[in-house]
Amino acid sequence: MWHKCMIVFVTSWAALAACFSSTSLLSATTEIAADLGGTREAVSLSTGGVLLAMGISPLIWSPIAAVIGRRLAYNICLLVLFGFTIGAALAPNMHVFIAMRVLSGLQGSYFHVAGQTILAEYFPPVQRGTATGFFLAGTVLGPPLGPLVAGIMMTYSSWRSVLWLQVAMAGLAFVLALAFVPPSRVDKPGYFALNLKGMEVVKQFNPLPVFQQMKYRSIIFTHMSCGFLSWTQYSILASPRHIIVERFGLTSPLSSGLFYIAPATGFLVGTVIGGRYSDLTVRKFIKIRGERLPQDRLNSSMWSFFLIIPAASLIYGWGLQYCNSCTAVKGGLALPIVTTFLAAAGLLAAFASLNTYCAEAIPRKRREVIAGKYLIQYTFSACSSAATVPLIETIGIGPTATIGAVLTVFAGCLTFSTARHEVDGDDYKGEKKFSNWLAQFKKGELLPTNKVFPIA
């Protein structure tokens, strides 16, 4: 178990190092623009480019991992992230800065895919949600910790020091990965042994298998749910520097960065409690039904979808909408702090069950399903990051928050529909048939047979 815990920590740290960069410079847009001779809009768009590149990264690195092995691909990916982050820290102008930032994003969400795949291999279903919850602590703490740490560092140093911190985080992740990240069970022995050769290598870079899994209703529903949740998540993270600063007079990077303590704490609480609660929900349904279905754990997140996130988002948005000065605030500064904490906790409680479900839905296509999820999720994140501030300036923070609340409820409807129906993939049906046969065989109800099942 101690080895499993170290695997969770290392994979979570690598994801933290990658996600930290997606928002770390949100508190430094003005300073970067002045230093590199660009505009604040260009810096904000670079953050959207990073998120979009993170969504594409599994389509690049997952095929590489299938060819050269997961452990080697994981370590090379960390080295590439390390190199491009150094390039961004040393950028002499805005063009080089944007290029290095976007290229560093091309490694990002592969750590999510690989991490969830590793946990699905090494943890049984009744522990998988808890392990995924702790793993997601890295992926979800990165976005709020980025502007928080950057605001503190920029008070005493420059924005380049934030990027050097990211370099150190990626370097530490590489050292830990060398020691603890295991190879895939289908990798050939040897650190540099190739799993595939010839035309099989070319076939691995075909993105169609990722999109083919979306033909199943349960898969596309959960992918879209993650996308809608990401819109709400990044609309909350992108607004403080432009709204909280103006309404409450928090002009320094330190004061605006400290506001992110609230969503960071909410993310951590939500992912840990949500992951644990999803495991308890799975055990409850096993006792009721006598068997486990992957979609059972989705029932644990309904409170988040239909109550916690929409209510917190609406109170946050409309409370700030009618706030004209720090002395005439509807609820004072405590209002946005408490509501962002609750919204963040609800978001990650929902993500904990959805992410674990995606790793279980179709076990033989686990890599493709998870890659497709992050492709859609980070596409929505990029759109939200780029569109939130223009939306706030055009229609106001209240209507912008309402959009996020409506999308969350719609995501809840899609998740509820998935929780009430079995996975319709042929690969999952074969997995379920084999699991039922194996359970009967272990109970002594069946004799050995030579029958071959799809998963065997």
C-alpha positions as CSV (number, residue, x, y, z in Angstrom):
1,M,0.0,0.0,0.0
2,W,2.9,2.4,0.7
3,H,4.0,1.9,-2.9
4,K,0.5,2.6,-4.2
5,C,0.4,5.8,-2.1
6,M,3.7,7.0,-3.5
7,I,2.3,6.4,-7.0
8,V,-0.7,8.5,-6.2
9,F,1.5,11.3,-4.8
10,V,4.0,11.3,-7.8
11,T,1.3,11.3,-10.5
12,S,-0.6,14.0,-8.6
13,W,2.5,16.1,-8.3
14,A,3.3,15.8,-12.0
15,A,-0.3,16.9,-12.8
16,L,0.1,19.8,-10.3
17,A,3.3,20.9,-12.1
18,A,1.5,20.9,-15.4
19,C,-1.8,22.5,-14.2
20,F,0.0,25.2,-12.2
21,S,1.2,26.9,-15.4
22,S,-2.3,27.1,-16.8
23,T,-3.4,30.0,-14.5
24,S,-0.2,31.0,-12.7
25,L,0.2,34.2,-14.8
26,L,-3.4,35.4,-14.5
27,S,-2.2,37.7,-11.7
28,A,0.7,39.0,-13.8
29,T,-0.9,40.0,-17.2
30,T,-0.2,43.7,-16.7
31,E,3.4,43.2,-15.6
32,I,4.1,40.7,-18.5
33,A,2.6,43.0,-21.1
34,A,4.6,46.0,-19.9
35,D,7.9,44.0,-19.7
36,L,7.6,42.2,-23.1
37,G,6.0,45.1,-25.0
38,G,2.6,43.4,-25.6
39,T,-1.0,43.8,-24.4
40,R,-2.9,42.2,-21.6
41,E,-5.2,40.6,-24.1
42,A,-2.3,38.8,-25.7
43,V,-1.2,37.4,-22.4
44,S,-4.7,36.3,-21.6
45,L,-5.0,34.6,-25.0
46,S,-1.7,32.8,-24.3
47,T,-3.4,31.2,-21.3
48,G,-6.3,30.1,-23.5
49,G,-3.7,28.6,-25.9
50,V,-2.1,26.7,-23.1
51,L,-5.4,25.2,-22.1
52,L,-6.3,24.3,-25.7
53,A,-2.9,22.7,-26.1
54,M,-3.4,20.7,-22.9
55,G,-6.6,19.2,-24.4
56,I,-4.7,18.1,-27.5
57,S,-1.7,16.6,-25.6
58,P,-3.2,13.1,-25.1
59,L,-3.6,12.7,-28.8
60,I,0.2,13.1,-29.1
61,W,1.6,11.5,-26.0
62,S,-0.8,8.5,-25.6
63,P,0.3,7.1,-29.0
64,I,4.0,7.7,-28.1
65,A,3.4,5.8,-24.8
66,A,1.8,2.9,-26.7
67,V,5.0,2.6,-28.9
68,I,7.8,3.2,-26.4
69,G,6.1,2.3,-23.2
70,R,4.3,4.4,-20.6
71,R,7.1,4.9,-18.2
72,L,9.6,6.1,-20.8
73,A,7.0,8.4,-22.4
74,Y,6.0,9.8,-19.0
75,N,9.6,10.8,-18.2
76,I,10.3,12.2,-21.7
77,C,7.1,14.2,-21.4
78,L,8.3,15.7,-18.1
79,L,11.6,16.6,-19.7
80,V,9.9,18.4,-22.6
81,L,7.7,20.3,-20.2
82,F,10.9,21.2,-18.2
83,G,12.6,22.6,-21.4
84,F,9.7,24.7,-22.7
85,T,9.1,26.2,-19.3
86,I,12.7,27.3,-19.2
87,G,12.2,28.8,-22.7
88,A,9.2,30.8,-21.5
89,A,11.1,32.1,-18.4
90,L,13.9,33.3,-20.7
91,A,11.6,34.8,-23.4
92,P,13.0,38.1,-24.8
93,N,9.7,39.2,-26.4
94,M,6.0,38.5,-26.5
95,H,6.1,36.2,-29.6
96,V,8.7,33.8,-28.0
97,F,6.8,33.9,-24.7
98,I,3.5,32.9,-26.3
99,A,5.2,30.1,-28.4
100,M,7.0,28.6,-25.4
101,R,3.9,28.8,-23.3
102,V,1.6,27.0,-25.8
103,L,4.3,24.4,-26.5
104,S,4.6,23.7,-22.8
105,G,0.9,23.1,-22.7
106,L,1.2,20.2,-25.3
107,Q,2.4,18.0,-22.4
108,G,-0.2,19.0,-19.8
109,S,-3.1,16.7,-19.7
110,Y,-1.2,13.6,-20.7
111,F,-0.2,13.4,-17.0
112,H,-4.0,13.3,-16.2
113,V,-4.6,10.4,-18.7
114,A,-1.6,8.4,-17.6
115,G,-2.3,9.0,-13.9
116,Q,-5.9,7.9,-14.1
117,T,-4.9,4.8,-16.1
118,I,-2.2,3.8,-13.6
119,L,-4.7,4.2,-10.7
120,A,-7.3,2.1,-12.5
121,E,-4.7,-0.7,-12.9
122,Y,-3.4,-0.6,-9.3
123,F,-6.6,0.1,-7.2
124,P,-9.7,-2.1,-7.0
125,P,-13.1,-0.4,-7.7
126,V,-14.0,0.1,-4.1
127,Q,-10.8,2.1,-3.5
128,R,-10.5,3.7,-6.9
129,G,-12.6,6.7,-6.1
130,T,-10.6,7.6,-3.0
131,A,-7.3,7.2,-4.9
132,T,-8.6,9.3,-7.8
133,G,-9.8,11.9,-5.3
134,F,-6.3,12.3,-3.9
135,F,-4.8,12.2,-7.4
136,L,-7.1,15.0,-8.5
137,A,-5.8,17.1,-5.7
138,G,-2.9,17.9,-7.9
139,T,-4.9,18.6,-11.0
140,V,-7.4,20.8,-9.3
141,L,-5.0,22.7,-6.9
142,G,-2.8,23.8,-9.8
143,P,-5.3,26.3,-11.3
144,P,-6.1,28.2,-8.0
145,L,-2.6,27.9,-6.5
146,G,-1.1,29.4,-9.7
147,P,-2.4,32.9,-9.3
148,L,-2.2,32.6,-5.5
149,V,1.6,31.8,-5.4
150,A,2.3,34.1,-8.3
151,G,0.7,37.0,-6.5
152,I,2.8,36.4,-3.5
153,M,6.0,36.0,-5.5
154,M,5.4,39.0,-7.7
155,T,5.1,41.2,-4.6
156,Y,8.8,40.6,-3.9
157,S,10.1,39.6,-7.3
158,S,9.3,39.5,-11.0
159,W,6.9,37.4,-13.1
160,R,9.8,35.3,-14.4
161,S,10.4,33.9,-10.9
162,V,7.0,32.2,-11.2
163,L,8.1,30.4,-14.3
164,W,11.4,29.3,-12.6
165,L,9.3,27.9,-9.8
166,Q,7.4,25.8,-12.4
167,V,10.8,24.7,-13.8
168,A,11.7,23.4,-10.3
169,M,8.3,21.7,-9.9
170,A,8.8,19.9,-13.3
171,G,12.3,18.9,-12.4
172,L,11.2,17.4,-9.0
173,A,8.4,15.5,-10.8
174,F,10.9,14.0,-13.2
175,V,13.1,12.7,-10.4
176,L,10.2,11.2,-8.6
177,A,8.8,9.7,-11.8
178,L,12.1,7.9,-12.4
179,A,11.7,6.1,-9.1
180,F,8.0,5.4,-8.8
181,V,6.0,5.6,-12.0
182,P,5.5,1.9,-13.1
183,P,5.3,0.6,-16.7
184,S,2.1,-0.5,-18.2
185,R,1.2,-4.1,-17.8
186,V,1.3,-4.5,-21.5
187,D,4.7,-2.9,-21.9
188,K,7.6,-5.1,-23.0
189,P,10.4,-5.7,-20.5
190,G,13.3,-3.3,-20.7
191,Y,13.4,0.5,-20.3
192,F,13.9,1.2,-24.0
193,A,12.1,-1.8,-25.5
194,L,9.5,-0.9,-28.2
195,N,6.0,-2.3,-27.9
196,L,5.2,-1.7,-31.6
197,K,7.1,-1.5,-34.8
198,G,6.4,-0.7,-38.5
199,M,2.9,0.3,-39.6
200,E,1.6,-0.4,-36.1
201,V,3.4,2.7,-34.9
202,V,1.6,4.8,-37.6
203,K,-1.8,3.4,-36.6
204,Q,-1.3,4.5,-33.0
205,F,-1.3,8.2,-34.1
206,N,-4.8,7.8,-35.7
207,P,-7.1,9.9,-33.5
208,L,-10.3,8.2,-34.7
209,P,-10.4,5.6,-31.8
210,V,-10.6,8.5,-29.4
211,F,-13.6,9.9,-31.2
212,Q,-15.2,6.5,-31.9
213,Q,-15.8,6.0,-28.2
214,M,-18.0,9.1,-28.2
215,K,-20.6,7.3,-30.3
216,Y,-21.8,5.7,-27.0
217,R,-24.3,7.9,-25.2
218,S,-22.9,7.3,-21.8
219,I,-19.4,8.4,-22.9
220,I,-20.4,11.6,-24.8
221,F,-22.7,12.5,-21.9
222,T,-20.0,12.3,-19.3
223,H,-17.5,14.1,-21.6
224,M,-19.9,17.0,-22.1
225,S,-20.6,17.1,-18.4
226,C,-16.9,17.5,-17.7
227,G,-16.8,20.3,-20.3
228,F,-19.7,22.2,-18.8
229,L,-18.1,21.9,-15.4
230,S,-14.8,23.2,-16.7
231,W,-16.5,26.3,-18.1
232,T,-17.9,27.1,-14.7
233,Q,-14.6,26.3,-13.0
234,Y,-12.5,28.6,-15.2
235,S,-15.1,31.4,-15.3
236,I,-14.7,31.6,-11.5
237,L,-10.9,31.5,-11.7
238,A,-10.6,34.1,-14.4
239,S,-12.8,36.8,-12.9
240,P,-11.2,37.7,-9.5
241,R,-8.4,39.9,-10.8
242,H,-10.9,41.9,-12.9
243,I,-13.8,42.0,-10.5
244,I,-12.6,41.6,-6.9
245,V,-9.8,44.0,-7.5
246,E,-12.1,46.7,-8.9
247,R,-14.9,46.3,-6.3
248,F,-12.8,45.9,-3.2
249,G,-9.7,48.0,-4.0
250,L,-7.3,45.0,-3.9
251,T,-4.7,46.6,-6.2
252,S,-1.6,44.6,-5.4
253,P,-0.8,41.2,-6.9
254,L,-0.5,39.8,-3.3
255,S,-3.9,40.9,-2.2
256,S,-5.7,39.7,-5.3
257,G,-3.7,36.4,-5.3
258,L,-4.7,35.7,-1.7
259,F,-8.3,35.6,-2.7
260,Y,-7.5,32.2,-4.5
261,I,-7.1,30.6,-1.1
262,A,-10.9,30.1,-1.0
263,P,-11.3,28.2,-4.3
264,A,-8.0,26.3,-3.6
265,T,-9.3,25.1,-0.3
266,G,-12.7,24.2,-1.8
267,F,-11.1,22.2,-4.6
268,L,-9.0,20.2,-2.1
269,V,-12.0,19.5,0.2
270,G,-14.3,18.6,-2.7
271,T,-12.0,16.2,-4.4
272,V,-11.0,14.3,-1.3
273,I,-14.6,14.1,0.2
274,G,-16.1,13.5,-3.3
275,G,-13.8,10.7,-4.1
276,R,-14.4,8.9,-0.8
277,Y,-18.2,9.4,-1.0
278,S,-18.3,7.9,-4.5
279,D,-16.6,4.8,-3.2
280,L,-19.2,4.6,-0.4
281,T,-21.9,5.0,-3.0
282,V,-20.5,2.1,-5.0
283,R,-20.4,-0.2,-1.9
284,K,-24.0,0.8,-1.1
285,F,-25.2,-0.2,-4.6
286,I,-23.3,-3.5,-4.4
287,K,-25.2,-4.4,-1.3
288,I,-28.5,-3.4,-2.9
289,R,-28.0,-5.0,-6.3
290,G,-25.4,-7.7,-5.6
291,E,-23.1,-6.5,-8.4
292,R,-21.1,-3.4,-9.3
293,L,-21.9,-1.1,-12.2
294,P,-19.5,1.7,-13.1
295,Q,-22.3,4.3,-13.3
296,D,-23.3,3.7,-9.7
297,R,-20.7,6.2,-8.4
298,L,-22.3,9.0,-10.5
299,N,-25.2,9.1,-8.0
300,S,-22.9,10.6,-5.4
301,S,-22.5,13.9,-7.3
302,M,-26.2,14.9,-7.7
303,W,-26.1,17.3,-4.8
304,S,-23.3,19.1,-6.4
305,F,-24.9,19.4,-9.8
306,F,-28.4,20.5,-8.8
307,L,-27.8,22.4,-5.5
308,I,-24.3,23.4,-4.4
309,I,-22.7,24.7,-7.6
310,P,-25.7,26.5,-9.1
311,A,-26.6,28.2,-5.8
312,A,-23.1,29.2,-5.0
313,S,-22.4,30.5,-8.5
314,L,-25.6,32.6,-8.6
315,I,-25.1,34.2,-5.2
316,Y,-21.4,34.9,-6.1
317,G,-22.3,36.5,-9.5
318,W,-25.4,38.5,-8.5
319,G,-23.9,39.5,-5.2
320,L,-21.0,41.1,-7.0
321,Q,-23.2,42.5,-9.7
322,Y,-24.9,44.9,-7.2
323,C,-21.7,45.6,-5.3
324,N,-20.6,49.2,-6.1
325,S,-18.1,49.8,-3.2
326,C,-16.5,47.9,-0.4
327,T,-18.9,49.6,2.1
328,A,-22.0,48.8,0.1
329,V,-21.4,45.1,-0.7
330,K,-24.2,42.6,-0.5
331,G,-22.5,40.4,2.1
332,G,-19.1,42.1,2.1
333,L,-15.9,40.4,1.0
334,A,-17.0,37.3,2.9
335,L,-19.7,36.7,0.2
336,P,-17.4,36.0,-2.7
337,I,-15.0,34.1,-0.4
338,V,-17.6,31.7,0.9
339,T,-19.5,31.2,-2.4
340,T,-16.3,30.5,-4.4
341,F,-15.3,28.0,-1.7
342,L,-18.7,26.2,-2.0
343,A,-18.7,26.3,-5.8
344,A,-15.1,24.9,-5.9
345,A,-15.9,22.1,-3.5
346,G,-19.0,21.2,-5.4
347,L,-17.2,21.2,-8.7
348,L,-14.5,18.8,-7.6
349,A,-16.9,16.5,-5.8
350,A,-18.6,16.2,-9.2
351,F,-15.3,15.8,-11.1
352,A,-14.2,13.0,-8.7
353,S,-17.0,10.7,-9.6
354,L,-17.0,11.6,-13.3
355,N,-13.2,11.1,-13.7
356,T,-13.3,7.7,-12.0
357,Y,-16.3,6.6,-14.1
358,C,-14.4,7.5,-17.3
359,A,-11.6,5.1,-16.2
360,E,-14.1,2.3,-15.6
361,A,-16.8,2.7,-18.3
362,I,-15.0,0.7,-21.0
363,P,-11.9,-0.9,-19.5
364,R,-10.4,-2.1,-22.8
365,K,-10.7,1.4,-24.2
366,R,-9.7,3.2,-21.0
367,R,-7.0,5.3,-22.6
368,E,-9.2,6.5,-25.5
369,V,-12.1,7.4,-23.2
370,I,-9.9,9.4,-20.8
371,A,-8.1,11.2,-23.7
372,G,-11.4,12.2,-25.2
373,K,-12.7,13.5,-21.9
374,Y,-9.7,15.8,-21.5
375,L,-9.9,16.9,-25.1
376,I,-13.4,18.2,-24.6
377,Q,-12.8,19.4,-21.0
378,Y,-9.8,21.6,-21.9
379,T,-11.5,22.9,-25.0
380,F,-14.3,24.2,-22.8
381,S,-11.6,25.5,-20.3
382,A,-9.8,27.4,-23.0
383,C,-13.1,29.0,-24.3
384,S,-14.1,30.0,-20.8
385,S,-10.7,31.4,-19.9
386,A,-10.7,33.5,-23.1
387,A,-14.4,34.5,-22.9
388,T,-15.1,35.2,-19.2
389,V,-13.6,38.7,-19.0
390,P,-15.2,40.0,-22.3
391,L,-18.5,38.5,-21.1
392,I,-18.2,40.3,-17.7
393,E,-17.4,43.6,-19.4
394,T,-20.3,43.2,-21.9
395,I,-23.2,41.7,-19.8
396,G,-21.9,41.8,-16.2
397,I,-20.7,39.3,-13.6
398,G,-24.3,38.2,-12.7
399,P,-25.4,37.0,-16.1
400,T,-22.0,35.5,-16.7
401,A,-22.3,33.5,-13.5
402,T,-25.9,32.5,-14.5
403,I,-24.5,31.0,-17.7
404,G,-22.2,28.8,-15.6
405,A,-25.0,27.8,-13.3
406,V,-27.3,26.8,-16.3
407,L,-24.5,24.7,-17.8
408,T,-23.9,23.0,-14.5
409,V,-27.6,22.0,-14.2
410,F,-27.5,20.7,-17.8
411,A,-24.4,18.7,-17.0
412,G,-26.3,17.3,-14.0
413,C,-29.1,16.2,-16.3
414,L,-26.6,14.4,-18.6
415,T,-25.0,12.7,-15.6
416,F,-28.3,11.7,-14.1
417,S,-29.3,10.1,-17.4
418,T,-26.0,8.2,-17.5
419,A,-26.4,7.0,-13.9
420,R,-29.7,5.4,-14.8
421,H,-28.5,3.5,-17.8
422,E,-25.8,0.9,-18.4
423,V,-22.8,1.5,-20.6
424,D,-23.7,0.7,-24.1
425,G,-20.2,-0.2,-25.4
426,D,-19.6,-3.7,-26.7
427,D,-16.2,-3.8,-24.8
428,Y,-17.9,-3.2,-21.5
429,K,-20.6,-5.8,-22.1
430,G,-17.8,-8.3,-22.7
431,E,-16.0,-7.2,-19.5
432,K,-19.2,-7.5,-17.5
433,K,-20.0,-10.9,-18.9
434,F,-16.5,-12.2,-18.0
435,S,-16.7,-10.6,-14.5
436,N,-20.0,-12.3,-13.8
437,W,-18.7,-15.7,-15.0
438,L,-15.5,-15.3,-12.9
439,A,-17.6,-14.5,-9.8
440,Q,-19.7,-17.6,-10.3
441,F,-16.6,-19.7,-10.9
442,K,-15.0,-18.5,-7.7
443,K,-18.2,-19.4,-5.8
444,G,-18.0,-22.9,-7.2
445,E,-21.1,-22.5,-9.2
446,L,-19.4,-23.3,-12.5
447,L,-16.8,-25.8,-13.8
448,P,-13.7,-24.7,-15.6
449,T,-14.3,-24.0,-19.3
450,N,-12.3,-23.2,-22.4
451,K,-14.6,-20.5,-23.5
452,V,-12.8,-17.3,-24.4
453,F,-14.2,-14.0,-23.4
454,P,-13.3,-10.7,-25.0
455,I,-11.5,-9.4,-22.0
456,A,-9.7,-12.6,-21.1
